[in-house]
């Protein structure tokens, strides 16, 4: 099992620059995603990712119930 540091507010989505809640480790390097772009791109890297650190459950804890509706768009 791969252990990684928790994502912080300084970690930004590689696609749009929003706060990253998912780290995808690849055989070479890593990608960071916001919840929206993680869901949009997950099928593309599912077969090549060596580990996915998904902290999207923090959205509800940090931003309340409205975050789930906004993240689902």
PDB file of N, H, CA, C and O in Angstrom:
ATOM      1  N   UNK A   1       0.843  -1.194   0.000  1.00  0.00           N
ATOM      2  CA  UNK A   1       0.000   0.000   0.000  1.00  0.00           C
ATOM      3  C   UNK A   1       0.883   1.251   0.000  1.00  0.00           C
ATOM      4  O   UNK A   1       1.871   1.312   0.731  1.00  0.00           O
ATOM      5  N   UNK A   2       0.540   2.214  -0.790  1.00  0.00           N
ATOM      6  H   UNK A   2      -0.263   2.164  -1.384  1.00  0.00           H
ATOM      7  CA  UNK A   2       1.290   3.461  -0.891  1.00  0.00           C
ATOM      8  C   UNK A   2       0.755   4.460   0.122  1.00  0.00           C
ATOM      9  O   UNK A   2      -0.457   4.643   0.235  1.00  0.00           O
ATOM     10  N   UNK A   3       1.639   5.100   0.851  1.00  0.00           N
ATOM     11  H   UNK A   3       2.623   4.952   0.759  1.00  0.00           H
ATOM     12  CA  UNK A   3       1.223   6.149   1.765  1.00  0.00           C
ATOM     13  C   UNK A   3       1.640   7.487   1.188  1.00  0.00           C
ATOM     14  O   UNK A   3       2.736   7.623   0.643  1.00  0.00           O
ATOM     15  N   UNK A   4       0.778   8.459   1.306  1.00  0.00           N
ATOM     16  H   UNK A   4      -0.112   8.349   1.749  1.00  0.00           H
ATOM     17  CA  UNK A   4       1.067   9.790   0.787  1.00  0.00           C
ATOM     18  C   UNK A   4       0.627  10.820   1.816  1.00  0.00           C
ATOM     19  O   UNK A   4      -0.234  10.550   2.653  1.00  0.00           O
ATOM     20  N   UNK A   5       1.211  11.970   1.747  1.00  0.00           N
ATOM     21  H   UNK A   5       1.911  12.189   1.067  1.00  0.00           H
ATOM     22  CA  UNK A   5       0.854  13.064   2.638  1.00  0.00           C
ATOM     23  C   UNK A   5      -0.551  13.564   2.307  1.00  0.00           C
ATOM     24  O   UNK A   5      -0.959  13.514   1.147  1.00  0.00           O
ATOM     25  N   UNK A   6      -1.295  14.044   3.299  1.00  0.00           N
ATOM     26  H   UNK A   6      -0.963  14.085   4.241  1.00  0.00           H
ATOM     27  CA  UNK A   6      -2.611  14.627   2.996  1.00  0.00           C
ATOM     28  C   UNK A   6      -2.468  15.818   2.054  1.00  0.00           C
ATOM     29  O   UNK A   6      -1.486  16.557   2.110  1.00  0.00           O
ATOM     30  N   UNK A   7      -3.452  15.986   1.201  1.00  0.00           N
ATOM     31  H   UNK A   7      -4.250  15.386   1.156  1.00  0.00           H
ATOM     32  CA  UNK A   7      -3.468  17.130   0.300  1.00  0.00           C
ATOM     33  C   UNK A   7      -3.783  18.392   1.099  1.00  0.00           C
ATOM     34  O   UNK A   7      -4.537  18.353   2.071  1.00  0.00           O
ATOM     35  N   UNK A   8      -3.197  19.503   0.680  1.00  0.00           N
ATOM     36  H   UNK A   8      -2.583  19.535  -0.110  1.00  0.00           H
ATOM     37  CA  UNK A   8      -3.409  20.770   1.368  1.00  0.00           C
ATOM     38  C   UNK A   8      -4.028  21.784   0.413  1.00  0.00           C
ATOM     39  O   UNK A   8      -4.198  21.508  -0.775  1.00  0.00           O
ATOM     40  N   UNK A   9      -4.357  22.945   0.932  1.00  0.00           N
ATOM     41  H   UNK A   9      -4.218  23.169   1.897  1.00  0.00           H
ATOM     42  CA  UNK A   9      -4.930  24.008   0.114  1.00  0.00           C
ATOM     43  C   UNK A   9      -3.943  24.463  -0.960  1.00  0.00           C
ATOM     44  O   UNK A   9      -4.355  25.035  -1.970  1.00  0.00           O
ATOM     45  N   UNK A  10      -2.669  24.223  -0.761  1.00  0.00           N
ATOM     46  H   UNK A  10      -2.335  23.758   0.059  1.00  0.00           H
ATOM     47  CA  UNK A  10      -1.654  24.594  -1.753  1.00  0.00           C
ATOM     48  C   UNK A  10      -1.626  23.634  -2.940  1.00  0.00           C
ATOM     49  O   UNK A  10      -1.076  23.972  -3.988  1.00  0.00           O
ATOM     50  N   UNK A  11      -2.206  22.450  -2.795  1.00  0.00           N
ATOM     51  H   UNK A  11      -2.653  22.176  -1.943  1.00  0.00           H
ATOM     52  CA  UNK A  11      -2.249  21.478  -3.891  1.00  0.00           C
ATOM     53  C   UNK A  11      -3.383  21.855  -4.833  1.00  0.00           C
ATOM     54  O   UNK A  11      -4.533  21.976  -4.411  1.00  0.00           O
ATOM     55  N   UNK A  12      -3.058  22.042  -6.112  1.00  0.00           N
ATOM     56  H   UNK A  12      -2.124  21.944  -6.455  1.00  0.00           H
ATOM     57  CA  UNK A  12      -4.019  22.547  -7.084  1.00  0.00           C
ATOM     58  C   UNK A  12      -4.256  21.532  -8.199  1.00  0.00           C
ATOM     59  O   UNK A  12      -3.358  20.776  -8.572  1.00  0.00           O
ATOM     60  N   UNK A  13      -5.478  21.530  -8.722  1.00  0.00           N
ATOM     61  H   UNK A  13      -6.207  22.144  -8.419  1.00  0.00           H
ATOM     62  CA  UNK A  13      -5.859  20.658  -9.820  1.00  0.00           C
ATOM     63  C   UNK A  13      -4.999  20.971 -11.049  1.00  0.00           C
ATOM     64  O   UNK A  13      -4.856  22.127 -11.447  1.00  0.00           O
ATOM     65  N   UNK A  14      -4.434  19.924 -11.637  1.00  0.00           N
ATOM     66  H   UNK A  14      -4.549  18.985 -11.314  1.00  0.00           H
ATOM     67  CA  UNK A  14      -3.600  20.115 -12.831  1.00  0.00           C
ATOM     68  C   UNK A  14      -4.416  20.535 -14.046  1.00  0.00           C
ATOM     69  O   UNK A  14      -3.847  21.009 -15.029  1.00  0.00           O
ATOM     70  N   UNK A  15      -5.703  20.375 -14.003  1.00  0.00           N
ATOM     71  H   UNK A  15      -6.165  19.990 -13.205  1.00  0.00           H
ATOM     72  CA  UNK A  15      -6.571  20.718 -15.142  1.00  0.00           C
ATOM     73  C   UNK A  15      -7.071  22.154 -15.060  1.00  0.00           C
ATOM     74  O   UNK A  15      -7.033  22.883 -16.052  1.00  0.00           O
ATOM     75  N   UNK A  16      -7.554  22.580 -13.842  1.00  0.00           N
ATOM     76  H   UNK A  16      -7.584  21.989 -13.037  1.00  0.00           H
ATOM     77  CA  UNK A  16      -8.200  23.896 -13.765  1.00  0.00           C
ATOM     78  C   UNK A  16      -7.636  24.819 -12.680  1.00  0.00           C
ATOM     79  O   UNK A  16      -7.970  26.003 -12.650  1.00  0.00           O
ATOM     80  N   UNK A  17      -6.797  24.302 -11.802  1.00  0.00           N
ATOM     81  H   UNK A  17      -6.526  23.340 -11.826  1.00  0.00           H
ATOM     82  CA  UNK A  17      -6.214  25.145 -10.760  1.00  0.00           C
ATOM     83  C   UNK A  17      -7.021  25.239  -9.479  1.00  0.00           C
ATOM     84  O   UNK A  17      -6.595  25.917  -8.544  1.00  0.00           O
ATOM     85  N   UNK A  18      -8.177  24.581  -9.402  1.00  0.00           N
ATOM     86  H   UNK A  18      -8.523  24.031 -10.162  1.00  0.00           H
ATOM     87  CA  UNK A  18      -8.963  24.562  -8.163  1.00  0.00           C
ATOM     88  C   UNK A  18      -8.239  23.707  -7.125  1.00  0.00           C
ATOM     89  O   UNK A  18      -7.283  23.005  -7.453  1.00  0.00           O
ATOM     90  N   UNK A  19      -8.692  23.768  -5.881  1.00  0.00           N
ATOM     91  H   UNK A  19      -9.468  24.339  -5.614  1.00  0.00           H
ATOM     92  CA  UNK A  19      -8.070  22.956  -4.845  1.00  0.00           C
ATOM     93  C   UNK A  19      -8.174  21.473  -5.203  1.00  0.00           C
ATOM     94  O   UNK A  19      -9.244  20.988  -5.571  1.00  0.00           O
ATOM     95  N   UNK A  20      -7.068  20.769  -5.093  1.00  0.00           N
ATOM     96  H   UNK A  20      -6.198  21.162  -4.794  1.00  0.00           H
ATOM     97  CA  UNK A  20      -7.035  19.340  -5.421  1.00  0.00           C
ATOM     98  C   UNK A  20      -7.482  18.513  -4.223  1.00  0.00           C
ATOM     99  O   UNK A  20      -7.068  18.761  -3.090  1.00  0.00           O
ATOM    100  N   UNK A  21      -8.327  17.532  -4.489  1.00  0.00           N
ATOM    101  H   UNK A  21      -8.663  17.330  -5.409  1.00  0.00           H
ATOM    102  CA  UNK A  21      -8.778  16.586  -3.474  1.00  0.00           C
ATOM    103  C   UNK A  21      -8.421  15.157  -3.853  1.00  0.00           C
ATOM    104  O   UNK A  21      -8.737  14.228  -3.109  1.00  0.00           O
ATOM    105  N   UNK A  22      -7.775  14.963  -4.982  1.00  0.00           N
ATOM    106  H   UNK A  22      -7.518  15.717  -5.587  1.00  0.00           H
ATOM    107  CA  UNK A  22      -7.394  13.624  -5.439  1.00  0.00           C
ATOM    108  C   UNK A  22      -5.977  13.665  -6.009  1.00  0.00           C
ATOM    109  O   UNK A  22      -5.644  14.528  -6.821  1.00  0.00           O
ATOM    110  N   UNK A  23      -5.150  12.714  -5.567  1.00  0.00           N
ATOM    111  H   UNK A  23      -5.420  12.012  -4.908  1.00  0.00           H
ATOM    112  CA  UNK A  23      -3.808  12.541  -6.113  1.00  0.00           C
ATOM    113  C   UNK A  23      -3.792  11.185  -6.814  1.00  0.00           C
ATOM    114  O   UNK A  23      -4.134  10.165  -6.216  1.00  0.00           O
ATOM    115  N   UNK A  24      -3.400  11.181  -8.063  1.00  0.00           N
ATOM    116  H   UNK A  24      -3.122  12.009  -8.549  1.00  0.00           H
ATOM    117  CA  UNK A  24      -3.302   9.950  -8.844  1.00  0.00           C
ATOM    118  C   UNK A  24      -1.820   9.688  -9.094  1.00  0.00           C
ATOM    119  O   UNK A  24      -1.150  10.452  -9.789  1.00  0.00           O
ATOM    120  N   UNK A  25      -1.318   8.597  -8.517  1.00  0.00           N
ATOM    121  H   UNK A  25      -1.862   7.975  -7.953  1.00  0.00           H
ATOM    122  CA  UNK A  25       0.074   8.218  -8.731  1.00  0.00           C
ATOM    123  C   UNK A  25       0.149   7.327  -9.956  1.00  0.00           C
ATOM    124  O   UNK A  25      -0.620   6.378 -10.109  1.00  0.00           O
ATOM    125  N   UNK A  26       1.087   7.653 -10.819  1.00  0.00           N
ATOM    126  H   UNK A  26       1.711   8.424 -10.695  1.00  0.00           H
ATOM    127  CA  UNK A  26       1.306   6.921 -12.060  1.00  0.00           C
ATOM    128  C   UNK A  26       2.682   6.262 -11.993  1.00  0.00           C
ATOM    129  O   UNK A  26       3.477   6.597 -11.116  1.00  0.00           O
ATOM    130  N   UNK A  27       2.977   5.337 -12.897  1.00  0.00           N
ATOM    131  H   UNK A  27       2.331   5.065 -13.610  1.00  0.00           H
ATOM    132  CA  UNK A  27       4.313   4.731 -12.882  1.00  0.00           C
ATOM    133  C   UNK A  27       5.431   5.779 -12.918  1.00  0.00           C
ATOM    134  O   UNK A  27       6.508   5.566 -12.361  1.00  0.00           O
ATOM    135  N   UNK A  28       5.165   6.901 -13.572  1.00  0.00           N
ATOM    136  H   UNK A  28       4.290   7.073 -14.024  1.00  0.00           H
ATOM    137  CA  UNK A  28       6.122   8.006 -13.595  1.00  0.00           C
ATOM    138  C   UNK A  28       5.361   9.278 -13.262  1.00  0.00           C
ATOM    139  O   UNK A  28       4.643   9.807 -14.110  1.00  0.00           O
ATOM    140  N   UNK A  29       5.507   9.779 -12.034  1.00  0.00           N
ATOM    141  H   UNK A  29       6.090   9.350 -11.344  1.00  0.00           H
ATOM    142  CA  UNK A  29       4.894  11.036 -11.642  1.00  0.00           C
ATOM    143  C   UNK A  29       3.512  10.893 -11.034  1.00  0.00           C
ATOM    144  O   UNK A  29       3.068   9.799 -10.685  1.00  0.00           O
ATOM    145  N   UNK A  30       2.849  12.029 -10.918  1.00  0.00           N
ATOM    146  H   UNK A  30       3.209  12.918 -11.202  1.00  0.00           H
ATOM    147  CA  UNK A  30       1.524  12.081 -10.321  1.00  0.00           C
ATOM    148  C   UNK A  30       0.700  13.181 -10.973  1.00  0.00           C
ATOM    149  O   UNK A  30       1.238  14.097 -11.596  1.00  0.00           O
ATOM    150  N   UNK A  31      -0.617  13.074 -10.817  1.00  0.00           N
ATOM    151  H   UNK A  31      -1.053  12.330 -10.311  1.00  0.00           H
ATOM    152  CA  UNK A  31      -1.545  14.105 -11.257  1.00  0.00           C
ATOM    153  C   UNK A  31      -2.409  14.475 -10.069  1.00  0.00           C
ATOM    154  O   UNK A  31      -2.748  13.619  -9.252  1.00  0.00           O
ATOM    155  N   UNK A  32      -2.770  15.759  -9.966  1.00  0.00           N
ATOM    156  H   UNK A  32      -2.495  16.455 -10.629  1.00  0.00           H
ATOM    157  CA  UNK A  32      -3.680  16.234  -8.929  1.00  0.00           C
ATOM    158  C   UNK A  32      -4.956  16.714  -9.598  1.00  0.00           C
ATOM    159  O   UNK A  32      -4.912  17.361 -10.645  1.00  0.00           O
ATOM    160  N   UNK A  33      -6.099  16.393  -8.987  1.00  0.00           N
ATOM    161  H   UNK A  33      -6.134  15.868  -8.137  1.00  0.00           H
ATOM    162  CA  UNK A  33      -7.382  16.771  -9.555  1.00  0.00           C
ATOM    163  C   UNK A  33      -8.328  17.326  -8.506  1.00  0.00           C
ATOM    164  O   UNK A  33      -8.303  16.897  -7.352  1.00  0.00           O
ATOM    165  N   UNK A  34      -9.163  18.278  -8.901  1.00  0.00           N
ATOM    166  H   UNK A  34      -9.183  18.627  -9.838  1.00  0.00           H
ATOM    167  CA  UNK A  34     -10.329  18.648  -8.109  1.00  0.00           C
ATOM    168  C   UNK A  34     -11.325  17.495  -8.248  1.00  0.00           C
ATOM    169  O   UNK A  34     -11.118  16.606  -9.074  1.00  0.00           O
ATOM    170  N   UNK A  35     -12.382  17.493  -7.469  1.00  0.00           N
ATOM    171  H   UNK A  35     -12.550  18.215  -6.798  1.00  0.00           H
ATOM    172  CA  UNK A  35     -13.360  16.396  -7.517  1.00  0.00           C
ATOM    173  C   UNK A  35     -13.996  16.279  -8.896  1.00  0.00           C
ATOM    174  O   UNK A  35     -14.178  15.174  -9.408  1.00  0.00           O
ATOM    175  N   UNK A  36     -14.331  17.409  -9.491  1.00  0.00           N
ATOM    176  H   UNK A  36     -14.183  18.306  -9.075  1.00  0.00           H
ATOM    177  CA  UNK A  36     -14.980  17.415 -10.805  1.00  0.00           C
ATOM    178  C   UNK A  36     -14.097  16.759 -11.874  1.00  0.00           C
ATOM    179  O   UNK A  36     -14.547  15.868 -12.595  1.00  0.00           O
ATOM    180  N   UNK A  37     -12.856  17.200 -11.971  1.00  0.00           N
ATOM    181  H   UNK A  37     -12.491  17.924 -11.385  1.00  0.00           H
ATOM    182  CA  UNK A  37     -11.977  16.670 -13.006  1.00  0.00           C
ATOM    183  C   UNK A  37     -11.525  15.242 -12.708  1.00  0.00           C
ATOM    184  O   UNK A  37     -11.211  14.494 -13.634  1.00  0.00           O
ATOM    185  N   UNK A  38     -11.485  14.856 -11.452  1.00  0.00           N
ATOM    186  H   UNK A  38     -11.740  15.463 -10.700  1.00  0.00           H
ATOM    187  CA  UNK A  38     -11.204  13.453 -11.121  1.00  0.00           C
ATOM    188  C   UNK A  38     -12.299  12.560 -11.703  1.00  0.00           C
ATOM    189  O   UNK A  38     -12.011  11.559 -12.359  1.00  0.00           O
ATOM    190  N   UNK A  39     -13.556  12.929 -11.458  1.00  0.00           N
ATOM    191  H   UNK A  39     -13.791  13.742 -10.925  1.00  0.00           H
ATOM    192  CA  UNK A  39     -14.668  12.124 -12.001  1.00  0.00           C
ATOM    193  C   UNK A  39     -14.650  12.129 -13.534  1.00  0.00           C
ATOM    194  O   UNK A  39     -14.927  11.105 -14.160  1.00  0.00           O
ATOM    195  N   UNK A  40     -14.332  13.250 -14.124  1.00  0.00           N
ATOM    196  H   UNK A  40     -14.107  14.081 -13.616  1.00  0.00           H
ATOM    197  CA  UNK A  40     -14.342  13.350 -15.584  1.00  0.00           C
ATOM    198  C   UNK A  40     -13.234  12.516 -16.229  1.00  0.00           C
ATOM    199  O   UNK A  40     -13.428  11.975 -17.318  1.00  0.00           O
ATOM    200  N   UNK A  41     -12.084  12.405 -15.579  1.00  0.00           N
ATOM    201  H   UNK A  41     -11.926  12.844 -14.695  1.00  0.00           H
ATOM    202  CA  UNK A  41     -10.932  11.752 -16.199  1.00  0.00           C
ATOM    203  C   UNK A  41     -10.606  10.377 -15.622  1.00  0.00           C
ATOM    204  O   UNK A  41      -9.720   9.699 -16.142  1.00  0.00           O
ATOM    205  N   UNK A  42     -11.286   9.950 -14.578  1.00  0.00           N
ATOM    206  H   UNK A  42     -12.006  10.501 -14.156  1.00  0.00           H
ATOM    207  CA  UNK A  42     -10.981   8.668 -13.926  1.00  0.00           C
ATOM    208  C   UNK A  42     -10.949   7.486 -14.890  1.00  0.00           C
ATOM    209  O   UNK A  42     -10.044   6.658 -14.785  1.00  0.00           O
ATOM    210  N   UNK A  43     -11.894   7.367 -15.825  1.00  0.00           N
ATOM    211  H   UNK A  43     -12.629   8.040 -15.911  1.00  0.00           H
ATOM    212  CA  UNK A  43     -11.834   6.206 -16.732  1.00  0.00           C
ATOM    213  C   UNK A  43     -10.554   6.161 -17.572  1.00  0.00           C
ATOM    214  O   UNK A  43     -10.106   5.083 -17.963  1.00  0.00           O
ATOM    215  N   UNK A  44      -9.972   7.317 -17.845  1.00  0.00           N
ATOM    216  H   UNK A  44     -10.336   8.192 -17.527  1.00  0.00           H
ATOM    217  CA  UNK A  44      -8.786   7.382 -18.703  1.00  0.00           C
ATOM    218  C   UNK A  44      -7.526   6.869 -18.006  1.00  0.00           C
ATOM    219  O   UNK A  44      -6.644   6.320 -18.666  1.00  0.00           O
ATOM    220  N   UNK A  45      -7.426   7.035 -16.696  1.00  0.00           N
ATOM    221  H   UNK A  45      -8.142   7.481 -16.159  1.00  0.00           H
ATOM    222  CA  UNK A  45      -6.218   6.605 -16.007  1.00  0.00           C
ATOM    223  C   UNK A  45      -6.439   5.387 -15.115  1.00  0.00           C
ATOM    224  O   UNK A  45      -5.507   4.958 -14.435  1.00  0.00           O
ATOM    225  N   UNK A  46      -7.620   4.831 -15.097  1.00  0.00           N
ATOM    226  H   UNK A  46      -8.377   5.180 -15.649  1.00  0.00           H
ATOM    227  CA  UNK A  46      -7.933   3.705 -14.214  1.00  0.00           C
ATOM    228  C   UNK A  46      -6.986   2.530 -14.412  1.00  0.00           C
ATOM    229  O   UNK A  46      -6.606   1.878 -13.439  1.00  0.00           O
ATOM    230  N   UNK A  47      -6.600   2.248 -15.641  1.00  0.00           N
ATOM    231  H   UNK A  47      -6.909   2.778 -16.432  1.00  0.00           H
ATOM    232  CA  UNK A  47      -5.744   1.093 -15.919  1.00  0.00           C
ATOM    233  C   UNK A  47      -4.254   1.360 -15.694  1.00  0.00           C
ATOM    234  O   UNK A  47      -3.471   0.415 -15.596  1.00  0.00           O
ATOM    235  N   UNK A  48      -3.854   2.619 -15.610  1.00  0.00           N
ATOM    236  H   UNK A  48      -4.490   3.386 -15.689  1.00  0.00           H
ATOM    237  CA  UNK A  48      -2.433   2.918 -15.475  1.00  0.00           C
ATOM    238  C   UNK A  48      -2.041   3.467 -14.106  1.00  0.00           C
ATOM    239  O   UNK A  48      -0.855   3.485 -13.777  1.00  0.00           O
ATOM    240  N   UNK A  49      -2.998   3.912 -13.302  1.00  0.00           N
ATOM    241  H   UNK A  49      -3.962   3.897 -13.569  1.00  0.00           H
ATOM    242  CA  UNK A  49      -2.695   4.463 -11.983  1.00  0.00           C
ATOM    243  C   UNK A  49      -2.158   3.373 -11.066  1.00  0.00           C
ATOM    244  O   UNK A  49      -2.668   2.253 -11.051  1.00  0.00           O
ATOM    245  N   UNK A  50      -1.134   3.707 -10.307  1.00  0.00           N
ATOM    246  H   UNK A  50      -0.719   4.617 -10.319  1.00  0.00           H
ATOM    247  CA  UNK A  50      -0.609   2.760  -9.324  1.00  0.00           C
ATOM    248  C   UNK A  50      -1.272   2.946  -7.971  1.00  0.00           C
ATOM    249  O   UNK A  50      -1.273   2.031  -7.148  1.00  0.00           O
ATOM    250  N   UNK A  51      -1.839   4.131  -7.733  1.00  0.00           N
ATOM    251  H   UNK A  51      -1.837   4.875  -8.401  1.00  0.00           H
ATOM    252  CA  UNK A  51      -2.542   4.426  -6.476  1.00  0.00           C
ATOM    253  C   UNK A  51      -3.372   5.687  -6.679  1.00  0.00           C
ATOM    254  O   UNK A  51      -2.950   6.607  -7.380  1.00  0.00           O
ATOM    255  N   UNK A  52      -4.552   5.728  -6.067  1.00  0.00           N
ATOM    256  H   UNK A  52      -4.895   4.981  -5.498  1.00  0.00           H
ATOM    257  CA  UNK A  52      -5.390   6.928  -6.082  1.00  0.00           C
ATOM    258  C   UNK A  52      -5.674   7.323  -4.642  1.00  0.00           C
ATOM    259  O   UNK A  52      -6.239   6.544  -3.874  1.00  0.00           O
ATOM    260  N   UNK A  53      -5.281   8.526  -4.287  1.00  0.00           N
ATOM    261  H   UNK A  53      -4.822   9.159  -4.911  1.00  0.00           H
ATOM    262  CA  UNK A  53      -5.545   9.085  -2.962  1.00  0.00           C
ATOM    263  C   UNK A  53      -6.754  10.001  -3.104  1.00  0.00           C
ATOM    264  O   UNK A  53      -6.630  11.121  -3.601  1.00  0.00           O
ATOM    265  N   UNK A  54      -7.906   9.540  -2.676  1.00  0.00           N
ATOM    266  H   UNK A  54      -8.007   8.630  -2.273  1.00  0.00           H
ATOM    267  CA  UNK A  54      -9.167  10.265  -2.850  1.00  0.00           C
ATOM    268  C   UNK A  54      -9.586  10.876  -1.527  1.00  0.00           C
ATOM    269  O   UNK A  54      -9.952  10.153  -0.600  1.00  0.00           O
ATOM    270  N   UNK A  55      -9.538  12.199  -1.427  1.00  0.00           N
ATOM    271  H   UNK A  55      -9.240  12.786  -2.181  1.00  0.00           H
ATOM    272  CA  UNK A  55      -9.945  12.930  -0.229  1.00  0.00           C
ATOM    273  C   UNK A  55     -11.194  13.763  -0.483  1.00  0.00           C
ATOM    274  O   UNK A  55     -11.425  14.756   0.208  1.00  0.00           O
ATOM    275  N   UNK A  56     -12.007  13.372  -1.472  1.00  0.00           N
ATOM    276  H   UNK A  56     -11.819  12.566  -2.033  1.00  0.00           H
ATOM    277  CA  UNK A  56     -13.198  14.151  -1.805  1.00  0.00           C
ATOM    278  C   UNK A  56     -14.221  14.163  -0.679  1.00  0.00           C
ATOM    279  O   UNK A  56     -15.084  15.040  -0.655  1.00  0.00           O
ATOM    280  N   UNK A  57     -14.151  13.218   0.255  1.00  0.00           N
ATOM    281  H   UNK A  57     -13.449  12.506   0.235  1.00  0.00           H
ATOM    282  CA  UNK A  57     -15.074  13.247   1.386  1.00  0.00           C
ATOM    283  C   UNK A  57     -14.866  14.493   2.248  1.00  0.00           C
ATOM    284  O   UNK A  57     -15.758  14.879   3.003  1.00  0.00           O
ATOM    285  N   UNK A  58     -13.701  15.119   2.141  1.00  0.00           N
ATOM    286  H   UNK A  58     -12.976  14.805   1.528  1.00  0.00           H
ATOM    287  CA  UNK A  58     -13.437  16.360   2.879  1.00  0.00           C
ATOM    288  C   UNK A  58     -14.288  17.527   2.382  1.00  0.00           C
ATOM    289  O   UNK A  58     -14.508  18.485   3.123  1.00  0.00           O
ATOM    290  N   UNK A  59     -14.767  17.463   1.144  1.00  0.00           N
ATOM    291  H   UNK A  59     -14.587  16.685   0.542  1.00  0.00           H
ATOM    292  CA  UNK A  59     -15.588  18.554   0.599  1.00  0.00           C
ATOM    293  C   UNK A  59     -16.803  18.815   1.472  1.00  0.00           C
ATOM    294  O   UNK A  59     -17.098  19.968   1.788  1.00  0.00           O
ATOM    295  N   UNK A  60     -17.509  17.774   1.864  1.00  0.00           N
ATOM    296  H   UNK A  60     -17.270  16.838   1.608  1.00  0.00           H
ATOM    297  CA  UNK A  60     -18.695  17.923   2.694  1.00  0.00           C
ATOM    298  C   UNK A  60     -18.312  18.459   4.067  1.00  0.00           C
ATOM    299  O   UNK A  60     -18.983  19.346   4.596  1.00  0.00           O
ATOM    300  N   UNK A  61     -17.250  17.935   4.643  1.00  0.00           N
ATOM    301  H   UNK A  61     -16.705  17.215   4.214  1.00  0.00           H
ATOM    302  CA  UNK A  61     -16.809  18.373   5.969  1.00  0.00           C
ATOM    303  C   UNK A  61     -16.357  19.832   5.967  1.00  0.00           C
ATOM    304  O   UNK A  61     -16.628  20.573   6.912  1.00  0.00           O
ATOM    305  N   UNK A  62     -15.664  20.240   4.899  1.00  0.00           N
ATOM    306  H   UNK A  62     -15.444  19.638   4.132  1.00  0.00           H
ATOM    307  CA  UNK A  62     -15.104  21.592   4.839  1.00  0.00           C
ATOM    308  C   UNK A  62     -16.078  22.639   4.320  1.00  0.00           C
ATOM    309  O   UNK A  62     -16.010  23.800   4.722  1.00  0.00           O
ATOM    310  N   UNK A  63     -16.986  22.241   3.429  1.00  0.00           N
ATOM    311  H   UNK A  63     -17.041  21.298   3.102  1.00  0.00           H
ATOM    312  CA  UNK A  63     -17.810  23.222   2.734  1.00  0.00           C
ATOM    313  C   UNK A  63     -19.304  23.026   2.901  1.00  0.00           C
ATOM    314  O   UNK A  63     -20.084  23.817   2.371  1.00  0.00           O
ATOM    315  N   UNK A  64     -19.727  21.995   3.620  1.00  0.00           N
ATOM    316  H   UNK A  64     -19.094  21.352   4.050  1.00  0.00           H
ATOM    317  CA  UNK A  64     -21.148  21.771   3.882  1.00  0.00           C
ATOM    318  C   UNK A  64     -21.859  21.059   2.760  1.00  0.00           C
ATOM    319  O   UNK A  64     -21.254  20.674   1.760  1.00  0.00           O
ATOM    320  N   UNK A  65     -23.151  20.892   2.941  1.00  0.00           N
ATOM    321  H   UNK A  65     -23.642  21.205   3.754  1.00  0.00           H
ATOM    322  CA  UNK A  65     -23.982  20.112   2.025  1.00  0.00           C
ATOM    323  C   UNK A  65     -24.015  20.702   0.619  1.00  0.00           C
ATOM    324  O   UNK A  65     -24.166  19.950  -0.344  1.00  0.00           O
ATOM    325  N   UNK A  66     -23.882  22.005   0.466  1.00  0.00           N
ATOM    326  H   UNK A  66     -23.760  22.615   1.248  1.00  0.00           H
ATOM    327  CA  UNK A  66     -23.918  22.626  -0.849  1.00  0.00           C
ATOM    328  C   UNK A  66     -22.748  22.230  -1.727  1.00  0.00           C
ATOM    329  O   UNK A  66     -22.836  22.318  -2.952  1.00  0.00           O
ATOM    330  N   UNK A  67     -21.646  21.793  -1.119  1.00  0.00           N
ATOM    331  H   UNK A  67     -21.574  21.722  -0.124  1.00  0.00           H
ATOM    332  CA  UNK A  67     -20.472  21.415  -1.894  1.00  0.00           C
ATOM    333  C   UNK A  67     -20.725  20.191  -2.753  1.00  0.00           C
ATOM    334  O   UNK A  67     -20.197  20.087  -3.860  1.00  0.00           O
ATOM    335  N   UNK A  68     -21.519  19.276  -2.257  1.00  0.00           N
ATOM    336  H   UNK A  68     -21.948  19.360  -1.358  1.00  0.00           H
ATOM    337  CA  UNK A  68     -21.819  18.072  -3.040  1.00  0.00           C
ATOM    338  C   UNK A  68     -22.552  18.392  -4.306  1.00  0.00           C
ATOM    339  O   UNK A  68     -22.263  17.802  -5.347  1.00  0.00           O
ATOM    340  N   UNK A  69     -23.494  19.309  -4.259  1.00  0.00           N
ATOM    341  H   UNK A  69     -23.729  19.789  -3.414  1.00  0.00           H
ATOM    342  CA  UNK A  69     -24.258  19.685  -5.454  1.00  0.00           C
ATOM    343  C   UNK A  69     -23.369  20.417  -6.445  1.00  0.00           C
ATOM    344  O   UNK A  69     -23.467  20.195  -7.652  1.00  0.00           O
ATOM    345  N   UNK A  70     -22.504  21.287  -5.942  1.00  0.00           N
ATOM    346  H   UNK A  70     -22.424  21.468  -4.962  1.00  0.00           H
ATOM    347  CA  UNK A  70     -21.626  22.044  -6.831  1.00  0.00           C
ATOM    348  C   UNK A  70     -20.572  21.126  -7.438  1.00  0.00           C
ATOM    349  O   UNK A  70     -20.218  21.279  -8.607  1.00  0.00           O
ATOM    350  N   UNK A  71     -20.070  20.179  -6.663  1.00  0.00           N
ATOM    351  H   UNK A  71     -20.357  20.054  -5.713  1.00  0.00           H
ATOM    352  CA  UNK A  71     -19.043  19.285  -7.167  1.00  0.00           C
ATOM    353  C   UNK A  71     -19.593  18.315  -8.203  1.00  0.00           C
ATOM    354  O   UNK A  71     -18.841  17.825  -9.045  1.00  0.00           O
ATOM    355  N   UNK A  72     -20.872  18.034  -8.157  1.00  0.00           N
ATOM    356  H   UNK A  72     -21.483  18.433  -7.473  1.00  0.00           H
ATOM    357  CA  UNK A  72     -21.463  17.074  -9.074  1.00  0.00           C
ATOM    358  C   UNK A  72     -21.675  17.644 -10.477  1.00  0.00           C
ATOM    359  O   UNK A  72     -21.957  16.890 -11.409  1.00  0.00           O
ATOM    360  N   UNK A  73     -21.547  18.939 -10.637  1.00  0.00           N
ATOM    361  H   UNK A  73     -21.319  19.551  -9.880  1.00  0.00           H
ATOM    362  CA  UNK A  73     -21.772  19.582 -11.953  1.00  0.00           C
ATOM    363  C   UNK A  73     -20.691  19.286 -12.920  1.00  0.00           C
ATOM    364  O   UNK A  73     -20.737  19.751 -14.059  1.00  0.00           O
TER     365      UNK A  73
END
